[in-house]
Amino acid sequence: MLRNSQEPLGNNICICTIKTIPADVMRRRTGMLMPEMFLEHFASVRSSAGDSHTIIYSPPIISGMCDYCQVDGACIHQSENDKQGNPCACSFSGPESCDGCGDSCEPWYTGLEIPGQRALTDSLMDTAETMSYPADGSAVAAELQNSQSAGVDPAILDRAKKILAGGRFRDIGDIIVSLTPPFEWETGGAPALLWKTKVGAFSVGMSVNVKDGQAALLVGRSGESGDSFGPGNHVISMENCTSLKKDCRLPAQGFNMTVVSGSLFYFSTSGVSLPFAITGPTRSGKMTSVRGKATCAVSSPKELVKHVKSPGEQKDTTAFDRFISESLNSLLKSGLQQVEAANLKSGGTGIEKAISNSFTELGLKLVKVDIEYAGDPRPEDMFSAMGQIQGIGTSREQMMKLVEMAKSIRERNPSAGNTAASHGSNPSTVSCPSCGSPNPSTGKFCGKCGKPIASKSCQKCGNPVTSGSKFCGTCGTKLM
């Protein structure tokens, strides 16, 4: 038997005493769960004497459940003829009371809020105590006016009264949906590839506006996503949120409203220019630094969402930005390995062709690559590349120290930015294959011994090659 000692320990916590009785007797008398299942929710034993135990019990809070079902953290009412164990009415959106115990269920609109208008939302919730629904909008407006709606901006209150006038509303949730303006990407500031609204709960019936060059996607707390919205005006419905069942209570039969927990993301499908700086080997193995801007767009929001991993329940813009930045640099370095340094001077077309398909697989589109610099790495470029390979580049503080160190080295030795000079040779000279004396790279004969410096040209690129060379120093082709 269960006795509440009425000794409060905090919200939803009390000390209870349970006397052990046979499970079948427990079920016949109370219809409750078996003791061994019931005891799973007790936090700790306070004392014990014989077959009585004083324990602390804290019931779990499950959104939408009636208080009776909260005891076990799941619906426990079932019809006598129900052999499938289907949940009772309190797990659905819409019913006012549980058909199993008669206890009150949470309203379907639990968790909804008029975006940025918490005070107005609270004032609306208060009307539930003073008026009955369905109600005329004019009566609701009058009630808000009479209560003086503490903390509500007068201009916002006047706007709400105008929207409510002449309408009839089923409940407070119906009013919140009507007072919520259509969602739009609040553009402004620096161009961005994506943007997230500040709202965490969305109702069926709310509007989503998408402009040209944009796409929108509702992503649930579970990480699943609904249908993608293209340019135009859209209304959230169960039809375009069929994959978000984990993130809402399904509407009961004959009811069509529910709340989806998640985030609404907007994506740029026209493209945004993103800076990049990479250092790596070209096709011939020459270490090269490339800096510039890559114009990227989102081609498939749903595909992009699948690849983005977020540490919490809900994806955020930080997770997207990190994934896109890391993917951009990784793919650009992969593209660099498929082209020659000489080809980079004419632009990034070669890199674009090499990696465009890989971008598509991630739900992204590489519009173009603009190269501002392509050449020998600076010391800080090499440090950055080493940091990325060894995993030390993830700390901004560590990387800044390495960059400052590299700058200091370059200031003391201006030629340190040239990899050839750092090895003690001048890239504008070549050594005579006969006597080893340095000669201008444009010369054909040694100025000291008079013997030829370049005896032949590469059959592929046409550049001169030194005697005895097996491979072209410009394009890497094996010499005939």
C-alpha positions as CSV (number, residue, x, y, z in Angstrom):
1,M,0.0,0.0,0.0
2,L,1.2,3.5,-0.7
3,R,1.0,6.3,1.8
4,N,2.1,9.9,1.2
5,S,3.7,11.3,4.3
6,Q,3.1,14.9,3.0
7,E,6.7,15.8,3.8
8,P,7.7,18.1,0.8
9,L,11.2,18.0,-0.5
10,G,10.8,20.2,-3.6
11,N,8.8,20.5,-6.8
12,N,7.0,17.2,-7.6
13,I,9.0,15.4,-4.8
14,C,7.6,13.8,-1.7
15,I,8.5,11.1,0.9
16,C,6.3,8.0,0.5
17,T,6.0,4.8,2.4
18,I,5.4,1.6,0.5
19,K,4.5,-1.8,2.1
20,T,5.4,-4.8,0.0
21,I,2.3,-6.8,-1.2
22,P,2.0,-9.5,-3.9
23,A,2.0,-8.1,-7.4
24,D,-1.3,-9.7,-8.5
25,V,-3.0,-8.2,-5.4
26,M,-1.5,-4.8,-6.2
27,R,-2.9,-4.9,-9.7
28,R,-6.4,-6.2,-8.8
29,R,-6.8,-3.5,-6.1
30,T,-5.4,-0.5,-7.8
31,G,-4.9,-1.2,-11.4
32,M,-1.3,0.1,-11.0
33,L,2.0,-1.3,-12.2
34,M,3.8,-4.1,-10.5
35,P,5.9,-2.9,-7.5
36,E,9.2,-3.9,-9.1
37,M,8.4,-1.7,-12.1
38,F,7.0,1.1,-9.9
39,L,10.1,1.2,-7.7
40,E,12.4,2.0,-10.6
41,H,11.3,5.6,-10.2
42,F,12.4,6.0,-6.6
43,A,15.6,7.8,-6.1
44,S,16.9,6.5,-2.8
45,V,16.0,4.5,0.3
46,R,15.7,6.7,3.4
47,S,15.1,4.0,6.0
48,S,13.8,0.5,6.2
49,A,12.0,-1.6,8.8
50,G,10.6,-5.0,8.1
51,D,8.5,-4.9,4.9
52,S,8.1,-1.1,4.9
53,H,10.4,1.3,3.1
54,T,10.5,5.1,3.3
55,I,11.8,6.4,0.0
56,I,12.1,9.6,-2.1
57,Y,10.0,9.6,-5.2
58,S,10.3,12.1,-8.1
59,P,7.9,11.5,-11.0
60,P,9.3,12.1,-14.5
61,I,7.8,15.0,-16.5
62,I,6.6,14.0,-19.9
63,S,5.1,16.7,-22.0
64,G,1.4,16.1,-22.9
65,M,0.8,13.2,-20.4
66,C,-1.8,13.4,-17.7
67,D,-0.6,13.4,-14.1
68,Y,-1.6,9.7,-13.6
69,C,0.4,8.5,-16.5
70,Q,3.3,10.7,-15.4
71,V,3.9,8.3,-12.5
72,D,5.4,5.7,-14.9
73,G,6.7,8.1,-17.5
74,A,4.5,6.6,-20.2
75,C,0.8,6.0,-21.0
76,I,-0.4,3.1,-18.8
77,H,-4.1,3.1,-19.6
78,Q,-5.2,0.5,-22.2
79,S,-8.6,-0.7,-23.4
80,E,-9.6,-4.2,-22.3
81,N,-9.8,-5.2,-26.0
82,D,-6.5,-3.5,-26.9
83,K,-3.9,-6.3,-27.5
84,Q,-1.3,-4.0,-29.1
85,G,-0.6,-1.8,-26.1
86,N,-1.6,1.4,-27.8
87,P,-1.3,4.5,-25.7
88,C,-4.3,6.3,-24.2
89,A,-5.7,9.6,-25.2
90,C,-3.4,11.7,-23.1
91,S,-0.5,11.0,-25.4
92,F,-2.3,12.7,-28.3
93,S,-2.7,16.4,-29.1
94,G,-6.3,17.6,-28.5
95,P,-8.1,15.7,-25.7
96,E,-8.9,17.8,-22.6
97,S,-9.0,14.7,-20.3
98,C,-7.6,11.2,-20.2
99,D,-10.1,8.5,-21.2
100,G,-8.3,6.1,-18.8
101,C,-8.5,8.0,-15.5
102,G,-10.4,11.2,-16.3
103,D,-7.4,13.4,-15.3
104,S,-6.8,16.6,-17.2
105,C,-4.3,16.5,-20.1
106,E,-1.9,19.3,-21.0
107,P,-3.4,21.7,-23.6
108,W,-2.3,21.0,-27.2
109,Y,-0.5,24.4,-27.4
110,T,1.8,23.7,-24.5
111,G,5.2,25.3,-25.3
112,L,3.9,27.8,-27.8
113,E,4.8,31.4,-27.5
114,I,4.2,34.5,-29.7
115,P,7.8,35.2,-31.0
116,G,9.4,37.9,-28.9
117,Q,6.2,38.6,-27.0
118,R,6.4,36.7,-23.8
119,A,4.4,39.3,-21.8
120,L,1.5,39.1,-24.3
121,T,1.6,35.3,-24.3
122,D,1.4,35.2,-20.5
123,S,-1.5,37.7,-20.5
124,L,-3.3,35.4,-23.0
125,M,-2.7,32.4,-20.8
126,D,-4.2,34.2,-17.8
127,T,-7.5,34.6,-19.7
128,A,-8.1,30.9,-19.3
129,E,-9.0,31.5,-15.7
130,T,-11.5,34.3,-16.4
131,M,-13.3,33.2,-19.6
132,S,-14.4,30.1,-21.4
133,Y,-13.5,29.0,-24.9
134,P,-14.4,29.0,-27.8
135,A,-14.6,32.8,-27.5
136,D,-15.1,35.8,-29.7
137,G,-12.0,37.8,-30.4
138,S,-13.6,41.0,-29.2
139,A,-14.3,39.4,-25.8
140,V,-10.6,38.3,-25.6
141,A,-9.4,41.8,-26.6
142,A,-11.7,43.3,-23.9
143,E,-10.3,40.9,-21.3
144,L,-6.8,41.8,-22.3
145,Q,-7.6,45.5,-22.0
146,N,-9.4,45.1,-18.6
147,S,-6.4,43.2,-17.2
148,Q,-4.2,46.0,-18.4
149,S,-1.8,43.3,-19.6
150,A,1.2,44.1,-17.4
151,G,4.4,44.5,-19.3
152,V,2.8,44.5,-22.8
153,D,3.8,47.3,-25.1
154,P,0.7,49.4,-25.8
155,A,1.4,49.3,-29.6
156,I,1.7,45.5,-29.6
157,L,-1.6,45.3,-27.6
158,D,-3.4,47.5,-30.1
159,R,-2.1,45.3,-32.9
160,A,-3.3,42.2,-31.2
161,K,-6.8,43.7,-30.6
162,K,-7.1,44.6,-34.3
163,I,-6.2,41.0,-35.3
164,L,-8.6,39.5,-32.7
165,A,-11.6,41.8,-33.7
166,G,-14.3,40.0,-35.6
167,G,-12.8,36.5,-35.2
168,R,-13.8,33.5,-33.1
169,F,-11.2,31.3,-31.5
170,R,-11.4,27.7,-30.3
171,D,-8.8,28.2,-27.6
172,I,-5.7,30.1,-26.6
173,G,-3.5,28.2,-29.0
174,D,-5.7,29.3,-31.8
175,I,-5.1,32.9,-30.8
176,I,-1.3,32.4,-30.5
177,V,-1.2,31.1,-34.1
178,S,-3.3,34.0,-35.3
179,L,-1.0,36.6,-33.6
180,T,2.2,35.0,-34.8
181,P,3.4,36.8,-38.0
182,P,4.8,34.8,-40.9
183,F,8.4,33.7,-40.3
184,E,11.0,35.4,-42.6
185,W,14.8,35.5,-42.9
186,E,15.8,38.6,-41.1
187,T,18.5,39.6,-43.6
188,G,20.9,42.3,-42.6
189,G,24.6,42.6,-41.8
190,A,27.1,40.3,-43.4
191,P,25.9,37.8,-46.0
192,A,25.3,34.3,-44.5
193,L,24.8,30.9,-45.9
194,L,22.1,30.1,-43.3
195,W,20.0,31.6,-40.6
196,K,18.0,30.2,-37.7
197,T,14.9,31.7,-36.1
198,K,14.9,32.2,-32.3
199,V,11.7,30.1,-31.9
200,G,11.9,26.6,-30.5
201,A,8.3,25.5,-31.0
202,F,6.1,25.7,-34.1
203,S,2.4,25.1,-34.5
204,V,0.5,23.6,-37.4
205,G,-1.1,26.5,-39.1
206,M,1.8,29.0,-38.8
207,S,3.2,30.6,-41.9
208,V,6.6,30.5,-43.4
209,N,7.6,33.0,-46.1
210,V,10.6,32.2,-48.3
211,K,12.2,34.7,-50.7
212,D,13.9,34.1,-54.0
213,G,17.4,32.6,-53.6
214,Q,16.4,31.0,-50.3
215,A,15.0,27.7,-48.9
216,A,13.6,26.9,-45.5
217,L,13.6,23.7,-43.5
218,L,12.0,22.8,-40.1
219,V,14.4,20.5,-38.2
220,G,13.0,18.7,-35.1
221,R,14.9,18.3,-31.8
222,S,15.5,14.7,-32.8
223,G,17.5,15.8,-35.8
224,E,14.9,14.7,-38.3
225,S,13.7,17.3,-40.8
226,G,10.4,18.0,-42.5
227,D,9.8,19.0,-46.2
228,S,12.0,21.7,-47.7
229,F,10.2,25.0,-48.5
230,G,11.2,26.8,-51.7
231,P,10.4,30.5,-52.6
232,G,6.8,31.4,-51.8
233,N,4.3,31.4,-48.8
234,H,3.9,28.1,-47.0
235,V,1.8,26.9,-44.0
236,I,3.2,24.3,-41.6
237,S,1.0,21.2,-41.6
238,M,1.1,17.5,-40.6
239,E,1.5,16.7,-44.4
240,N,4.8,18.6,-44.7
241,C,6.0,17.4,-41.2
242,T,5.4,13.7,-41.5
243,S,9.0,12.8,-40.6
244,L,8.8,14.8,-37.4
245,K,6.5,12.5,-35.4
246,K,9.2,12.1,-32.7
247,D,9.1,15.8,-32.1
248,C,5.3,16.3,-31.5
249,R,2.2,14.7,-30.2
250,L,0.2,13.3,-33.0
251,P,-3.3,14.9,-33.3
252,A,-6.2,12.8,-32.0
253,Q,-8.8,11.7,-34.4
254,G,-10.9,14.6,-35.5
255,F,-8.3,17.2,-34.3
256,N,-5.8,18.9,-36.6
257,M,-3.5,21.0,-34.4
258,T,-0.2,20.1,-32.7
259,V,3.2,21.6,-31.7
260,V,6.5,20.6,-33.2
261,S,9.6,21.1,-31.1
262,G,12.6,22.2,-33.2
263,S,14.2,25.0,-35.2
264,L,13.3,26.7,-38.5
265,F,16.4,27.2,-40.7
266,Y,16.8,29.3,-43.8
267,F,19.5,28.6,-46.4
268,S,20.9,30.6,-49.3
269,T,20.5,28.8,-52.6
270,S,22.0,31.7,-54.6
271,G,25.4,31.6,-53.1
272,V,27.6,33.4,-50.5
273,S,31.3,34.2,-50.9
274,L,33.4,32.5,-48.2
275,P,37.1,33.2,-47.6
276,F,39.6,30.3,-47.6
277,A,43.3,29.7,-47.1
278,I,44.8,26.3,-47.8
279,T,48.3,24.9,-48.1
280,G,49.1,21.5,-49.6
281,P,50.8,19.6,-52.4
282,T,49.8,20.0,-56.1
283,R,49.6,17.1,-58.5
284,S,53.4,17.1,-58.9
285,G,53.9,17.3,-55.1
286,K,54.9,21.0,-54.9
287,M,53.8,22.5,-51.6
288,T,51.6,25.5,-52.5
289,S,49.6,28.0,-50.6
290,V,46.3,29.2,-52.1
291,R,44.1,32.0,-50.7
292,G,40.9,33.5,-52.1
293,K,37.1,33.2,-51.9
294,A,34.8,30.4,-52.8
295,T,31.2,31.1,-53.6
296,C,29.0,28.3,-52.1
297,A,25.3,27.7,-52.1
298,V,23.0,25.1,-50.5
299,S,21.5,22.8,-53.1
300,S,19.7,20.4,-50.8
301,P,18.9,21.5,-47.2
302,K,17.7,18.0,-46.2
303,E,21.0,16.4,-47.5
304,L,23.1,19.0,-45.6
305,V,21.2,18.4,-42.4
306,K,22.0,14.7,-42.6
307,H,25.7,15.4,-42.6
308,V,25.8,18.0,-39.8
309,K,26.5,16.6,-36.4
310,S,25.5,18.6,-33.3
311,P,26.6,17.9,-29.8
312,G,23.2,18.7,-28.3
313,E,19.7,17.5,-29.1
314,Q,19.1,20.4,-31.4
315,K,21.2,21.5,-34.4
316,D,22.4,25.1,-34.3
317,T,24.1,27.5,-36.7
318,T,27.5,26.9,-35.1
319,A,27.4,23.2,-36.0
320,F,26.5,24.1,-39.6
321,D,29.2,26.8,-39.9
322,R,31.8,24.5,-38.6
323,F,30.8,21.7,-40.9
324,I,30.7,23.9,-44.0
325,S,34.1,25.5,-43.2
326,E,35.8,22.2,-42.6
327,S,34.3,20.6,-45.7
328,L,35.2,23.6,-47.8
329,N,38.9,23.6,-46.8
330,S,39.1,19.8,-47.0
331,L,37.6,19.6,-50.5
332,L,39.7,22.5,-51.8
333,K,42.9,20.8,-50.6
334,S,41.7,17.6,-52.3
335,G,41.1,19.6,-55.5
336,L,44.6,21.2,-55.2
337,Q,46.2,17.8,-55.4
338,Q,44.6,17.3,-58.8
339,V,45.9,20.4,-60.5
340,E,49.4,21.9,-61.2
341,A,50.6,25.1,-59.6
342,A,51.0,26.8,-63.0
343,N,47.3,26.2,-63.8
344,L,46.2,28.1,-60.6
345,K,47.3,31.4,-62.1
346,S,44.5,31.4,-64.5
347,G,41.9,31.0,-61.8
348,G,40.2,28.2,-59.8
349,T,38.4,26.5,-62.7
350,G,40.5,23.4,-62.4
351,I,39.7,23.0,-58.7
352,E,36.0,23.7,-59.3
353,K,35.8,20.8,-61.8
354,A,37.8,18.4,-59.5
355,I,35.5,18.8,-56.5
356,S,32.1,19.9,-57.6
357,N,30.6,16.4,-57.4
358,S,31.9,16.0,-53.8
359,F,30.1,19.3,-52.8
360,T,26.8,18.0,-54.3
361,E,27.0,14.9,-52.2
362,L,27.0,17.1,-49.1
363,G,23.9,19.1,-50.2
364,L,26.1,22.0,-51.2
365,K,27.0,23.7,-54.5
366,L,30.4,25.2,-55.4
367,V,29.5,28.1,-57.7
368,K,33.0,29.4,-58.3
369,V,36.5,29.7,-56.8
370,D,38.3,33.1,-57.0
371,I,42.1,32.8,-56.3
372,E,43.8,35.9,-54.9
373,Y,47.2,34.2,-54.3
374,A,48.8,31.0,-55.4
375,G,52.5,30.4,-54.7
376,D,55.1,29.4,-52.3
377,P,53.9,29.0,-48.7
378,R,54.7,31.6,-46.1
379,P,56.0,30.3,-42.7
380,E,52.6,30.9,-41.1
381,D,51.0,28.9,-43.9
382,M,53.2,26.0,-43.2
383,F,52.4,26.2,-39.5
384,S,48.7,26.3,-40.2
385,A,49.0,23.3,-42.5
386,M,50.9,21.4,-39.8
387,G,48.3,22.3,-37.2
388,Q,45.5,20.9,-39.4
389,I,47.4,17.7,-40.0
390,Q,48.4,17.2,-36.4
391,G,45.2,18.4,-34.8
392,I,46.7,21.4,-33.1
393,G,44.9,23.9,-35.4
394,T,41.6,23.4,-33.6
395,S,42.7,25.8,-30.8
396,R,42.6,29.4,-31.9
397,E,45.0,30.5,-29.2
398,Q,47.6,27.9,-30.2
399,M,47.3,28.8,-33.9
400,M,47.6,32.6,-33.2
401,K,50.8,31.9,-31.3
402,L,52.2,29.9,-34.2
403,V,51.3,32.6,-36.7
404,E,52.9,35.3,-34.6
405,M,56.0,33.2,-34.4
406,A,56.1,32.8,-38.2
407,K,55.7,36.6,-38.7
408,S,58.6,37.2,-36.3
409,I,60.8,34.8,-38.3
410,R,59.8,36.5,-41.6
411,E,60.6,40.0,-40.2
412,R,64.1,38.9,-39.2
413,N,64.6,37.1,-42.5
414,P,62.6,38.6,-45.4
415,S,63.6,35.8,-47.7
416,A,62.0,33.2,-45.4
417,G,58.7,33.5,-47.3
418,N,60.4,31.8,-50.3
419,T,60.8,28.1,-49.9
420,A,63.7,28.0,-52.4
421,A,65.5,30.8,-50.7
422,S,65.2,29.2,-47.4
423,H,67.1,26.2,-48.7
424,G,70.0,28.5,-49.8
425,S,69.3,28.6,-53.6
426,N,68.0,31.3,-55.8
427,P,65.0,30.2,-57.9
428,S,66.2,32.6,-60.8
429,T,69.5,30.6,-61.2
430,V,70.5,27.1,-62.2
431,S,73.6,25.1,-61.5
432,C,75.9,24.0,-64.4
433,P,75.7,20.2,-64.6
434,S,79.4,20.1,-65.5
435,C,81.2,22.5,-63.0
436,G,78.3,23.3,-60.6
437,S,78.6,27.1,-61.0
438,P,75.4,29.2,-60.7
439,N,74.0,30.6,-63.9
440,P,70.9,32.6,-64.9
441,S,68.0,30.3,-65.6
442,T,67.6,32.0,-69.0
443,G,71.2,31.1,-70.1
444,K,72.0,28.3,-72.4
445,F,75.7,28.0,-71.7
446,C,77.8,28.1,-68.4
447,G,79.5,31.4,-67.9
448,K,82.5,29.7,-66.2
449,C,83.2,26.6,-68.2
450,G,81.2,27.3,-71.4
451,K,79.5,24.0,-71.5
452,P,75.7,23.8,-72.3
453,I,73.3,24.2,-69.3
454,A,70.0,23.2,-71.0
455,S,70.5,20.6,-73.7
456,K,66.9,19.9,-74.4
457,S,63.3,20.9,-73.8
458,C,60.4,19.0,-72.2
459,Q,58.3,17.2,-74.8
460,K,55.1,18.1,-73.0
461,C,55.4,21.7,-71.7
462,G,58.3,22.9,-73.8
463,N,60.3,24.3,-70.9
464,P,64.1,23.8,-70.9
465,V,65.5,21.0,-68.7
466,T,69.0,20.6,-67.4
467,S,71.3,17.9,-68.7
468,G,71.0,14.5,-66.9
469,S,67.4,15.2,-65.7
470,K,65.0,12.3,-65.9
471,F,61.9,14.3,-65.2
472,C,60.8,17.8,-66.2
473,G,61.2,20.3,-63.3
474,T,58.1,22.3,-64.4
475,C,55.4,19.7,-65.1
476,G,56.9,16.5,-63.8
477,T,56.7,14.6,-67.1
478,K,59.3,11.7,-67.5
479,L,61.7,12.9,-70.2
480,M,62.2,10.8,-73.4
